C-alpha cells in the first residue's frame, strides 16, 4: 500500500492539472477572439476616418481654389481702380 501512495497522489493531481491547462487554453482563445473583433472594429473605424479626411481635404482644396480665383479678381479690380485714380491725378 505504501508503494501505491505516490501513484494515487499523482493520479489525483493529473485531472487537476488537465482542468487548469484546459481552462487556460480556453481563456486564451476567448481573449484572442476578442482582440480580433476589436482589431476589426478599429480597422473599420480607421477606414471611415480616412474617407472623412479625404472628403475634408477635397473640400478644403476646392475652397482654396475658389478663394484664389476671388483674390485674383479683387487684385484685377484694384489694379483697374489704381490705374483710374492715376489717370485722374495726372
C-alpha positions in Angstrom: 0.0 0.0 0.0 2.8 2.3 0.8 4.2 1.9 -2.7 0.9 2.9 -4.2 0.6 6.2 -2.2 2.8 8.3 -4.6 0.9 7.0 -7.6 -2.5 7.7 -6.0 -1.4 11.3 -5.3 -0.2 11.6 -8.9 -3.5 10.3 -10.3 -5.4 12.9 -8.2 -3.1 15.7 -9.5 -3.3 14.8 -13.2 -7.0 15.7 -13.7 -6.5 18.9 -11.7 -3.6 19.9 -14.0 -5.6 18.9 -17.0 -8.5 21.1 -15.9 -6.1 24.0 -15.3 -4.5 23.7 -18.7 -7.9 23.3 -20.5 -9.2 26.4 -18.7 -6.1 28.4 -19.5 -6.3 27.5 -23.2 -10.0 28.3 -23.3 -9.4 31.7 -21.7 -6.6 32.4 -24.1 -8.8 31.5 -27.1 -11.6 33.8 -25.9 -9.1 36.6 -25.3 -7.6 36.2 -28.8 -11.1 36.2 -30.4 -12.0 39.4 -28.5 -8.7 41.0 -29.7 -9.5 40.1 -33.3 -13.0 41.5 -33.0 -11.6 44.7 -31.6 -9.0 45.0 -34.3 -11.7 44.6 -37.0 -13.7 47.3 -35.4 -10.7 49.6 -35.2 -9.9 48.9 -38.8 -13.4 49.8 -39.8 -13.3 53.0 -37.8 -9.9 53.9 -39.3 -11.3 53.3 -42.8 -14.3 55.6 -42.1 -12.0 58.3 -40.7 -9.8 58.1 -43.8 -12.8 58.6 -46.1 -13.8 61.6 -43.9 -10.3 63.1 -44.1 -10.3 62.6 -47.9 -13.6 64.4 -48.2 -12.3 67.2 -45.9 -9.1 67.6 -48.0 -11.1 67.8 -51.2 -13.5 70.4 -49.9 -10.5 72.4 -48.5 -8.7 72.3 -51.8 -11.9 73.4 -53.6 -12.4 76.2 -51.2 -8.8 77.4 -51.6 -9.2 77.2 -55.4 -12.3 79.3 -55.2 -10.6 81.8 -52.8 -7.6 82.1 -55.2 -10.0 83.0 -58.0 -11.7 85.6 -55.9 -8.4 87.1 -54.8 -7.3 87.3 -58.4 -10.5 89.1 -59.4 -10.1 91.5 -56.5 -6.5 92.2 -57.4 -7.5 92.9 -61.0 -10.3 95.2 -59.8 -7.9 97.0 -57.5 -5.4 97.4 -60.4 -8.1 99.0 -62.6 -9.1 101.3 -59.7 -5.5 102.4 -59.2 -5.0 103.0 -62.9 -8.2 105.0 -62.9 -7.0 107.1 -59.9 -3.6 107.7 -61.5 -5.4 108.9 -64.6 -7.4 111.4 -62.6 -4.3 112.6 -60.6 -2.3 113.4 -63.8 
